[in-house]
Amino acid sequence: MAVSLTVLASGSGGNSTVLATSRTRLLIDCGLSCRETCRRLALQGIAPESLSAILITHEHSDHVAGLHVMAKKFRLPVYMTASTHAEWRRLFKDSSGKRVEAARLETFEPGRAFCVGDIDVMPFTIPHDAADPVGYRFLTEGVRVAIATDLGFLPPNVRDQLRACDGMVLESNHDLEMLRNGAYPWSVKQRVMSRVGHLSNDSLAEFLTTDYDGGAAFLVLAHLSKQNNHPELARMTAERALETRQSLPPAFAKDGRLWGGRLYLASQDDPLPTLTL
């Protein structure tokens, strides 16, 4: 049974990803409008009616902007922590001015696994300036896929969840020099660089050099900043980190470049082609 991953969008303008098996389709985050989410699903040949559930990482608008309409229109269960739900309801109102609500709400606790269809879901705490932010590791038919974005650093619990994964979506948000010399106000720069902000190219590279086990079939670099990063800079930083490993996985060519596009960059503007395990 194939397991597929489709990153519909990734960045400060909206985040959304589909993880699918032959029986279950999970929408992870819903940061685009319902209309735009459906448009991008259609581009990838995915009917929104075929979705099984929506899973939310945290309540920031680039992860939940389309959640209320999408869940209501397609009658989808929504999974999030109780604290994230409370903060989402406090921050957002529907078109009539009422506080948003998920008709089919399922709450969970980080560190406690649950199942949606044939997919086992392990939510894990991440360091970010939100109510109760989480990343996810998914397991189905022996295949493990992890998603960890919007985190200021990679603590031991996150590194543990990233071990023995067959596919990973990890944040590579900014280049430190571009951020420091950029136009953001200093207070925003401090927030992004903080331990509850966003992961830099160099911080991801440190993980790839020291803790990454090299076994994933693909690695997606996600949540790249348009103002404080460049796709090729993020790619080069990750590739150089991978090249320094003492024991390279078989997928490396002689020149150190990754074979077959194992390293992918998610975009804000267009869906990433579906990746299959």
Backbone torsions as a table, in degrees:
resi	resn	phi	psi	omega
1	MET	NA	126.7	-178.7
2	ALA	-79.9	143.6	172.1
3	VAL	-113.6	129.6	-176.3
4	SER	-123.6	152.1	178.6
5	LEU	-131.0	128.8	178.6
6	THR	-129.0	112.8	175.9
7	VAL	-85.5	108.3	-179.0
8	LEU	-75.3	-36.3	-179.7
9	ALA	-164.0	148.4	178.4
10	SER	-152.8	122.3	179.6
11	GLY	149.9	-178.6	-175.5
12	SER	-69.7	-12.4	177.1
13	GLY	-88.1	-4.1	179.6
14	GLY	146.5	138.6	-177.8
15	ASN	-128.6	137.0	178.3
16	SER	-166.9	136.3	-177.2
17	THR	-141.9	144.9	175.9
18	VAL	-113.0	126.2	170.6
19	LEU	-111.0	128.2	-171.2
20	ALA	-138.9	146.0	164.9
21	THR	-117.7	-173.0	178.1
22	SER	-69.4	-17.7	-176.4
23	ARG	-111.3	-25.2	-169.1
24	THR	-134.3	136.7	174.6
25	ARG	-128.1	119.4	-179.8
26	LEU	-107.6	131.3	172.3
27	LEU	-97.8	113.6	-179.6
28	ILE	-96.3	111.1	-175.5
29	ASP	70.8	152.9	-175.9
30	CYS	-142.5	64.5	-173.9
31	GLY	-88.5	-5.7	173.7
32	LEU	-97.0	163.5	174.0
33	SER	-62.7	160.1	177.4
34	CYS	-58.3	-43.4	-179.8
35	ARG	-60.3	-46.1	-177.9
36	GLU	-71.3	-36.0	176.0
37	THR	-60.1	-46.2	179.8
38	CYS	-64.4	-37.6	178.3
39	ARG	-62.5	-44.0	-178.6
40	ARG	-73.0	-34.2	173.2
41	LEU	-59.7	-44.2	-179.3
42	ALA	-62.3	-37.2	177.8
43	LEU	-60.2	-29.0	-179.1
44	GLN	-98.8	7.6	178.1
45	GLY	73.2	27.5	-178.8
46	ILE	-111.7	122.6	176.8
47	ALA	-81.4	129.8	179.0
48	PRO	-59.4	-27.5	177.6
49	GLU	-66.2	-18.0	-178.8
50	SER	-86.4	-6.1	179.7
51	LEU	-67.9	143.5	-179.2
52	SER	-95.6	-32.9	-176.0
53	ALA	-170.0	164.7	172.2
54	ILE	-115.6	130.2	176.4
55	LEU	-113.4	133.1	-175.9
56	ILE	-112.3	136.4	178.1
57	THR	-85.2	-42.1	178.0
58	HIS	-167.2	174.5	-165.7
59	GLU	-91.8	5.4	178.8
60	HIS	-64.1	147.1	-169.1
61	SER	-60.2	-30.6	-179.9
62	ASP	-74.2	2.8	175.7
63	HIS	-120.7	-12.6	-175.9
64	VAL	-134.7	7.2	-172.6
65	ALA	-55.7	-36.0	-178.8
66	GLY	-102.9	8.5	-170.8
67	LEU	-63.2	-49.8	-173.9
68	HIS	-59.7	-48.5	-177.3
69	VAL	-69.0	-42.8	-177.9
70	MET	-62.7	-47.0	-178.3
71	ALA	-65.5	-39.9	-178.9
72	LYS	-69.7	-45.2	-175.6
73	LYS	-64.2	-39.6	-175.2
74	PHE	-107.3	9.6	175.3
75	ARG	52.1	50.9	-175.0
76	LEU	-97.9	138.6	170.2
77	PRO	-66.9	144.9	-179.0
78	VAL	-120.1	126.6	-180.0
79	TYR	-108.0	125.8	174.5
80	MET	-161.0	166.2	177.2
81	THR	-73.2	159.7	-179.9
82	ALA	-62.3	-38.5	179.7
83	SER	-68.2	-39.4	176.9
84	THR	-64.0	-41.8	178.7
85	HIS	-61.4	-44.6	-179.1
86	ALA	-62.0	-41.8	-179.3
87	GLU	-71.6	-37.4	175.8
88	TRP	-59.4	-46.3	180.0
89	ARG	-66.2	-34.2	179.4
90	ARG	-69.1	-34.9	-172.2
91	LEU	-88.9	-26.0	-169.8
92	PHE	-120.8	146.9	175.2
93	LYS	-127.1	154.6	179.1
94	ASP	-85.1	-174.0	-175.0
95	SER	-65.0	-20.4	179.0
96	SER	-93.0	-0.2	179.7
97	GLY	91.6	0.5	177.9
98	LYS	-85.6	154.0	177.3
99	ARG	-63.7	140.9	-178.7
100	VAL	-67.2	157.4	177.8
101	GLU	-152.1	149.2	173.8
102	ALA	-102.6	115.8	-177.0
103	ALA	-62.9	-32.6	-179.4
104	ARG	-118.9	72.1	-176.7
105	LEU	-87.6	134.3	173.5
106	GLU	-126.1	115.1	178.7
107	THR	-97.0	154.7	179.4
108	PHE	-143.9	168.9	176.2
109	GLU	-113.1	136.6	175.4
110	PRO	-56.9	138.3	-179.7
111	GLY	91.1	-6.7	177.9
112	ARG	-113.7	117.0	-176.2
113	ALA	-73.1	152.4	173.5
114	PHE	-145.2	169.2	-177.0
115	CYS	-117.6	141.3	167.4
116	VAL	-127.6	111.9	-174.2
117	GLY	60.1	-126.6	-179.6
118	ASP	-99.7	20.1	-179.8
119	ILE	-113.9	123.6	172.0
120	ASP	-84.7	131.1	-175.7
121	VAL	-117.0	125.4	173.5
122	MET	-114.5	106.0	174.8
123	PRO	-83.6	140.0	-179.9
124	PHE	-134.3	144.6	-177.3
125	THR	-66.7	136.8	174.8
126	ILE	-123.8	153.2	-179.7
127	PRO	-86.0	103.5	179.8
128	HIS	-151.0	157.3	-176.0
129	ASP	-84.9	65.9	177.6
130	ALA	-136.1	175.2	-173.5
131	ALA	-63.4	-49.7	-176.5
132	ASP	-157.3	63.9	-171.1
133	PRO	-71.5	147.0	-179.8
134	VAL	-137.2	155.5	161.7
135	GLY	-105.2	176.3	-178.7
136	TYR	-134.4	142.4	165.1
137	ARG	-120.6	129.8	-176.9
138	PHE	-111.0	141.1	178.7
139	LEU	-133.0	126.0	174.9
140	THR	-153.6	129.7	179.8
141	GLU	52.8	36.7	178.2
142	GLY	80.2	-0.6	179.2
143	VAL	-96.9	131.7	180.0
144	ARG	-116.5	130.6	176.9
145	VAL	-131.1	133.8	-179.4
146	ALA	-121.0	144.9	175.3
147	ILE	-127.8	121.1	179.6
148	ALA	-143.2	99.2	174.4
149	THR	-129.4	172.6	-179.8
150	ASP	58.4	61.1	177.7
151	LEU	-146.3	140.2	-174.9
152	GLY	-77.2	-27.0	176.2
153	PHE	-157.1	176.0	-177.9
154	LEU	-109.4	91.6	179.7
155	PRO	-72.8	169.7	-177.5
156	PRO	-55.3	-38.0	-177.2
157	ASN	-65.6	-35.2	177.9
158	VAL	-71.3	-44.0	179.1
159	ARG	-59.2	-37.7	177.8
160	ASP	-62.0	-41.0	-178.2
161	GLN	-70.3	-20.3	-178.3
162	LEU	-89.4	-1.3	179.3
163	ARG	-80.5	145.1	175.2
164	ALA	61.0	31.9	177.4
165	CYS	-92.6	145.1	178.2
166	ASP	-89.4	-19.4	176.1
167	GLY	-154.2	145.6	-177.6
168	MET	-142.1	143.0	170.3
169	VAL	-116.6	113.2	-174.4
170	LEU	-127.5	147.4	-178.2
171	GLU	-74.1	137.8	170.3
172	SER	-138.8	71.5	-162.7
173	ASN	-74.0	-46.8	-169.6
174	HIS	-147.0	156.4	167.4
175	ASP	-92.4	128.8	-173.1
176	LEU	-59.5	-42.0	-178.7
177	GLU	-68.4	-39.8	177.0
178	MET	-63.0	-39.3	179.0
179	LEU	-67.2	-47.0	-178.0
180	ARG	-62.3	-36.9	-176.3
181	ASN	-95.3	2.6	-175.7
182	GLY	-84.2	-173.1	-171.4
183	ALA	-88.9	-6.1	-179.1
184	TYR	-59.9	145.7	170.4
185	PRO	-59.9	152.2	-176.0
186	TRP	-59.4	-35.1	180.0
187	SER	-63.3	-37.8	178.3
188	VAL	-70.8	-39.9	177.0
189	LYS	-59.7	-43.2	178.5
190	GLN	-61.5	-42.0	179.8
191	ARG	-63.0	-46.4	-178.4
192	VAL	-63.2	-40.1	-176.5
193	MET	-81.3	-9.3	-174.6
194	SER	-73.0	173.2	-179.2
195	ARG	-75.8	-2.9	172.0
196	VAL	-121.4	25.9	-179.7
197	GLY	-102.6	-117.1	-176.7
198	HIS	-130.3	151.9	-175.2
199	LEU	-81.2	129.7	179.5
200	SER	-82.9	165.7	173.9
201	ASN	-56.0	-43.3	-177.6
202	ASP	-67.5	-37.0	178.9
203	SER	-66.9	-40.2	175.1
204	LEU	-64.4	-40.6	179.6
205	ALA	-61.1	-37.6	178.0
206	GLU	-61.7	-42.1	176.9
207	PHE	-63.3	-45.1	-178.6
208	LEU	-63.4	-31.1	-179.4
209	THR	-78.2	-37.8	-169.9
210	THR	-104.8	-38.2	-170.2
211	ASP	-116.8	-19.5	-177.8
212	TYR	-66.9	131.5	-176.0
213	ASP	-85.4	-5.1	173.6
214	GLY	77.9	9.5	-172.5
215	GLY	-97.6	-5.1	-175.7
216	ALA	-73.2	142.4	176.1
217	ALA	-73.2	-27.8	175.1
218	PHE	-150.6	154.0	175.1
219	LEU	-131.5	121.8	179.0
220	VAL	-103.7	123.1	173.4
221	LEU	-85.4	125.5	-169.3
222	ALA	-128.8	167.1	176.2
223	HIS	56.9	40.5	177.3
224	LEU	-69.5	132.8	177.8
225	SER	-76.1	133.7	176.2
226	LYS	-73.6	-30.2	-177.5
227	GLN	-87.5	-31.0	-168.7
228	ASN	-123.0	22.5	178.3
229	ASN	-156.4	170.3	173.9
230	HIS	-140.9	136.1	-176.3
231	PRO	-51.4	-44.7	-177.8
232	GLU	-70.2	-30.3	176.2
233	LEU	-67.5	-43.4	176.5
234	ALA	-61.8	-44.2	-179.9
235	ARG	-62.2	-48.6	-177.8
236	MET	-62.2	-40.4	180.0
237	THR	-63.9	-42.5	178.5
238	ALA	-67.4	-43.4	-178.8
239	GLU	-63.8	-41.7	178.1
240	ARG	-62.8	-38.5	177.1
241	ALA	-63.4	-42.8	-179.8
242	LEU	-66.3	-34.0	-178.5
243	GLU	-69.3	-22.7	-177.8
244	THR	-82.6	-6.4	-178.1
245	ARG	-62.3	142.6	-179.4
246	GLN	-69.1	-34.0	-178.7
247	SER	-123.8	98.9	-175.9
248	LEU	-80.2	141.6	176.6
249	PRO	-67.9	159.4	-175.9
250	PRO	-60.2	-17.3	-175.7
251	ALA	-74.2	-3.4	-179.3
252	PHE	-84.1	138.6	172.5
253	ALA	-83.0	173.0	-174.9
254	LYS	-65.0	-29.1	-178.7
255	ASP	-85.0	5.8	178.0
256	GLY	86.6	-6.6	178.7
257	ARG	-77.5	151.8	-179.6
258	LEU	-77.9	136.9	177.5
259	TRP	-74.7	148.9	163.6
260	GLY	59.1	22.8	178.0
261	GLY	66.9	38.5	177.9
262	ARG	-62.7	-26.0	-179.9
263	LEU	-103.8	120.1	-175.9
264	TYR	-120.6	153.3	176.0
265	LEU	-116.7	119.4	177.4
266	ALA	-75.6	149.8	-176.0
267	SER	-118.9	152.3	172.4
268	GLN	-76.1	-30.6	-168.0
269	ASP	-92.6	-26.4	-175.0
270	ASP	-141.4	148.5	176.0
271	PRO	-63.6	145.9	171.8
272	LEU	-79.3	136.3	176.4
273	PRO	-51.9	143.8	-176.3
274	THR	-60.0	132.6	177.7
275	LEU	-104.4	136.8	-174.0
276	THR	-124.2	138.6	176.4
277	LEU	-115.6	NA	NA
